[in-house]
């Protein structure tokens, strides 16, 4: 069979009949029920301040560390470094204790100080004169 004969077998499109427009239905608008009293919008909650991941490093090497949480709140390697804290030691002494104890370097010690100050495990204040 040729392509032409196949096409010839296909039924021609049925002629579309003109359809009469659908009758329009009249709708009566009934009196609407009174609107519910407007409820006041809930008050916006005060946004909590953004959680500080690390504290700013605004202390000097001679500033003094004070323990605020005596029980060690840390685990694994950081717990060993937290155990090096002693109230009254300076920032420089803590950094040296971390290096001497083989627990890391001074950069890691400074990161610990910033983390622990942000979570209020310790506080750092200038040395009293």
N, C-alpha and C positions, 0 to 999 in steps of 0.2 A: 504494500500500500504506500501510496505517496503521501507526503505531508499535506497536500491539498485535500485529498479525500478524507483524511482524519479530521481536518478542520471542518469539512463540509458536514460531517456527522454530528458535530457539536451543535446542540440546539441553539437556535438564535435566542438572544436575550428577549425575555418576555417583555412585551410592551407594558410600560407602567401606566396604570390606570389613573386618571385624574381623581384624586380623592377630594371629597367634599370637606371643607374645613370643619373641625370639631366644634360642636355647639358650645358656646360660651355659657358658663353657669354663673349666674349672679350670686354673689355671696354677700350676706348682710354682716356688717361689722357690729358685733354686740358690744355693749359697754364693757370696757376692760375693768378687771378687778383693780382696786386701788393697790398701788405699789407698796411693797413691804417697806417699813421704815429703814432708812439707810443705817447700816451698822458702822460704827467707826472702824477705821482700818487699825489693825493691831500696831502697837507702837514698835518702831524699829529697835531692835536690840542693839545695845552698845557693842561695837565691835571690840573683840578682845585684841589686845596688842599682839603684834606678830611675835611668835616665839623666837627667841634669840638662840641661834645654834652655837655660836661662840661669842664670848665676851671680847670687847676691844682690849687690846693690850696697852693699858695705860699705866703701867707700873714700871719702876726702875729695879735694877738688880739688887739694890739694898733694901727694898720694901719687904715687910714682914708678912708671912703666911700665918693665918689663924684657921684652925680646923673648926668647921661648923657642924659637921657630921662625923662623929667619932667612929661609929661602926662603918667598916669599909663597904660602900655601896656598889663597888665595882666587881668585875669578874675577870678571870683569865689574866692576861698580861698586864692590863691596866690596874688590876688589883694589887699586883706586886709594886707598881710605881706609886699607887695611892698609899701603900704601907710605908713608903719613905717619908711622907709628910710628917712633920712635927710642928706643933704650934710654937711660934717664935723663930723658926728658921727663916732665912731670907730666900728670895727668889733665886739668887745665884747659888746658894747652898743646895737648894733642891735640884737645880740643873746639874750641878756637879755630882750629887748623889745618884742621879739617874745614870749618868755616864759611868761613874765609878762602879756602880752595881751591875753594869752590863745590861741595863734595861733599855738602852736606846741612846739617842743623842740629845743635844740641847733643844733642837727643833721640836722633837717629840715631847720633851719636858714642857716647853712653852705651850704646845697644843693642849697638853693635859691641864695646865694652869688655866688657860682660857675656857676650856670645857667645864672644869670644876667650878670656876667662878660663876659662869653662866647658870649652872644648876644649883648654885648656892651650897656646894659641898665645902668650899673654903672661901675665905675672904683675904684680900691682900690690901694692906694699908701701909702708908709711909712709916718708916721707922721713927719712933718718938725720940725727940731730941732731949 
